[in-house]
Amino acid sequence: MDVIANLALILSCVFYAAQLFRQPETLTDNNKTLVLLLLLSVLFIIAAAAGQLLINQQNPDSQTLQRLLSNMKDYLAIPLISSLLLATSFNKFWSRVGWGRWVLVLIALFELARRAEVGQQYAIILAGFSSAALLLAFVRYTQANIRLPGLVGAAFASLSIAVYGTLSLLPAYQNAALSNGLLAISFVPLALATREIISLHQKQEF
């Protein structure tokens, strides 16, 4: 089951990445930054899923690498995707430097929480933020071709993150295979909605 879920997640992430480039014209600078950071986040998720499939879990060094990749997915990639889509829904486009600083903040907060031994509390806050940000991002759109698939994708992603994932608000329900499977499903409608968001902002900026 874990193998199938991870393979499905990799394939859905590849589909998501492909949709980011399905635009008829050259991307604006704002959209280029958005696409670049979304693509980077998706690559982190692909790396985490591939690590679950390929890394030998019996070796301590391999376990450390696997944990690092999983942390990049949970504590960096997913919150970054949520942040990007939420900011875009408010027509806020930061520079790459600005988003780079936000990435450093996410990394610093994770390390600070780990050293202060409040990692569980931080995980709950981050899961809540990521889920709420995704849902709010798509609620703000009135266009049906963005709002409907976006909310469907956000709902599946929220279940994956906040209920069954590593950062679950309900730890008793944690299930890695179910979390990855739901996240894989979520990326299909999210990909369609994100493509339409990029297209919408292309038209607004020209």
C-alpha positions as CSV (number, residue, x, y, z in Angstrom):
1,M,0.0,0.0,0.0
2,D,2.8,2.4,0.9
3,V,4.5,1.7,-2.5
4,I,1.3,2.4,-4.5
5,A,0.6,5.6,-2.5
6,N,4.2,6.9,-3.1
7,L,4.1,6.0,-6.8
8,A,0.7,7.8,-7.1
9,L,2.1,10.8,-5.3
10,I,5.1,11.0,-7.6
11,L,2.9,10.7,-10.7
12,S,0.4,13.3,-9.5
13,C,3.3,15.7,-8.7
14,V,4.7,15.2,-12.2
15,F,1.2,16.0,-13.6
16,Y,1.1,19.1,-11.4
17,A,4.5,20.3,-12.7
18,A,3.4,19.7,-16.3
19,Q,0.3,21.9,-15.8
20,L,2.5,24.8,-14.6
21,F,4.0,25.1,-18.0
22,R,0.8,24.7,-20.1
23,Q,0.5,28.3,-21.0
24,P,0.1,29.7,-24.5
25,E,2.4,32.7,-23.9
26,T,5.5,33.7,-22.1
27,L,5.0,34.0,-18.4
28,T,5.1,37.4,-16.7
29,D,7.8,37.9,-14.1
30,N,5.3,37.4,-11.2
31,N,4.1,34.2,-12.7
32,K,7.6,33.0,-13.4
33,T,8.4,33.4,-9.7
34,L,5.2,31.6,-8.7
35,V,5.8,28.7,-11.1
36,L,9.5,28.4,-10.1
37,L,8.7,28.1,-6.4
38,L,5.7,25.8,-6.9
39,L,7.9,23.6,-9.0
40,L,10.6,23.6,-6.4
41,S,8.1,22.6,-3.7
42,V,6.7,19.8,-5.9
43,L,10.3,18.5,-6.5
44,F,10.8,18.3,-2.7
45,I,7.6,16.2,-2.4
46,I,8.7,13.9,-5.3
47,A,12.1,13.5,-3.5
48,A,10.4,12.6,-0.3
49,A,8.2,10.0,-2.0
50,A,11.1,8.6,-4.0
51,G,13.1,8.4,-0.7
52,Q,10.4,6.2,0.8
53,L,10.6,3.9,-2.2
54,L,14.4,3.7,-2.8
55,I,16.3,4.4,0.4
56,N,17.3,1.4,2.5
57,Q,15.6,1.9,5.9
58,Q,17.9,-0.5,7.7
59,N,20.9,1.8,7.4
60,P,21.0,4.6,10.1
61,D,22.5,7.1,7.6
62,S,19.8,6.2,5.1
63,Q,17.1,6.7,7.8
64,T,18.5,10.1,8.5
65,L,18.4,11.1,4.8
66,Q,14.8,9.7,4.5
67,R,13.8,11.7,7.6
68,L,15.4,14.9,6.1
69,L,13.5,14.5,2.8
70,S,10.2,13.9,4.7
71,N,10.8,17.0,6.8
72,M,11.4,19.0,3.7
73,K,8.1,17.9,2.3
74,D,6.1,18.4,5.5
75,Y,7.7,21.5,7.0
76,L,8.8,23.3,3.9
77,A,7.2,22.2,0.6
78,I,3.5,22.0,1.7
79,P,3.5,25.2,3.7
80,L,5.2,27.0,0.9
81,I,2.7,25.8,-1.7
82,S,-0.1,26.9,0.7
83,S,1.5,30.3,1.2
84,L,2.1,30.9,-2.5
85,L,-1.5,30.1,-3.4
86,L,-2.9,32.2,-0.6
87,A,-0.7,35.2,-1.4
88,T,-1.6,34.9,-5.1
89,S,-5.4,34.9,-4.2
90,F,-4.8,38.3,-2.6
91,N,-2.9,39.5,-5.7
92,K,0.3,39.7,-3.6
93,F,3.4,38.8,-5.5
94,W,6.6,38.9,-3.6
95,S,10.0,38.8,-5.2
96,R,12.2,35.7,-5.2
97,V,14.2,37.3,-2.5
98,G,11.1,37.9,-0.4
99,W,10.0,34.3,-0.8
100,G,13.5,33.1,-0.1
101,R,13.3,34.9,3.2
102,W,10.0,33.1,4.0
103,V,11.7,29.8,3.2
104,L,14.5,30.7,5.7
105,V,11.8,31.6,8.3
106,L,10.1,28.2,7.8
107,I,13.5,26.5,8.3
108,A,14.4,28.6,11.3
109,L,11.0,28.0,13.0
110,F,11.4,24.2,12.5
111,E,14.8,24.2,14.0
112,L,13.8,26.5,16.9
113,A,10.8,24.3,17.7
114,R,12.9,21.2,17.6
115,R,15.5,22.6,20.0
116,A,12.8,23.9,22.3
117,E,11.2,20.5,22.3
118,V,7.9,21.9,21.1
119,G,8.0,20.1,17.7
120,Q,4.5,18.5,18.2
121,Q,2.9,21.8,19.0
122,Y,4.6,23.5,16.0
123,A,3.6,20.6,13.7
124,I,-0.1,21.1,14.7
125,I,0.1,24.8,14.1
126,L,1.8,24.3,10.7
127,A,-0.8,21.7,9.7
128,G,-3.6,24.0,10.6
129,F,-2.0,26.9,8.8
130,S,-1.4,24.9,5.6
131,S,-4.9,23.5,5.5
132,A,-6.6,26.8,6.2
133,A,-4.4,28.7,3.8
134,L,-5.3,26.3,0.9
135,L,-9.0,26.4,1.6
136,L,-9.0,30.2,2.0
137,A,-7.0,30.7,-1.2
138,F,-9.6,29.0,-3.3
139,V,-12.7,30.4,-1.5
140,R,-11.5,33.9,-2.6
141,Y,-11.9,33.1,-6.3
142,T,-15.3,33.6,-7.9
143,Q,-14.3,31.8,-11.2
144,A,-15.8,28.3,-11.2
145,N,-12.9,26.8,-13.1
146,I,-10.6,27.9,-10.3
147,R,-12.8,27.7,-7.2
148,L,-14.4,24.3,-7.7
149,P,-11.3,22.1,-8.5
150,G,-9.3,24.2,-6.1
151,L,-11.6,23.6,-3.2
152,V,-11.9,19.8,-4.0
153,G,-8.1,19.6,-4.1
154,A,-7.7,21.7,-1.0
155,A,-10.2,19.4,0.9
156,F,-8.3,16.3,0.0
157,A,-4.9,18.0,0.8
158,S,-6.3,19.2,4.2
159,L,-7.4,15.6,5.1
160,S,-3.9,14.4,4.1
161,I,-2.1,17.1,6.1
162,A,-4.2,17.7,9.1
163,V,-5.8,14.3,9.8
164,Y,-3.6,11.5,8.4
165,G,-0.2,13.1,7.8
166,T,2.9,13.4,9.9
167,L,1.7,16.8,11.2
168,S,-1.8,15.4,12.0
169,L,-4.0,17.4,14.4
170,L,-5.3,13.9,15.4
171,P,-2.1,11.8,15.9
172,A,-4.2,8.6,16.5
173,Y,-5.3,8.8,12.9
174,Q,-1.9,9.1,11.3
175,N,-1.5,6.8,8.3
176,A,1.4,7.5,5.9
177,A,-0.1,5.5,3.0
178,L,-3.5,7.2,3.3
179,S,-1.9,10.6,3.7
180,N,0.2,10.2,0.6
181,G,-2.8,8.7,-1.4
182,L,-5.0,11.6,-0.5
183,L,-2.2,14.1,-1.3
184,A,-1.8,12.4,-4.7
185,I,-5.5,12.8,-5.4
186,S,-5.4,16.4,-4.3
187,F,-2.7,17.4,-6.8
188,V,-4.9,16.6,-9.8
189,P,-7.6,19.2,-9.2
190,L,-5.1,21.5,-7.6
191,A,-3.0,21.3,-10.9
192,L,-6.0,22.3,-13.0
193,A,-6.9,25.2,-10.6
194,T,-3.3,26.4,-10.5
195,R,-3.1,26.4,-14.3
196,E,-6.2,28.6,-14.4
197,I,-4.8,31.0,-11.7
198,I,-1.6,31.5,-13.8
199,S,-3.7,32.1,-16.9
200,L,-5.9,34.6,-15.0
201,H,-3.0,36.6,-13.8
202,Q,-1.4,36.5,-17.2
203,K,-4.5,38.3,-18.6
204,Q,-4.6,40.8,-15.7
205,E,-1.0,41.9,-16.2
206,F,-1.2,42.4,-19.9
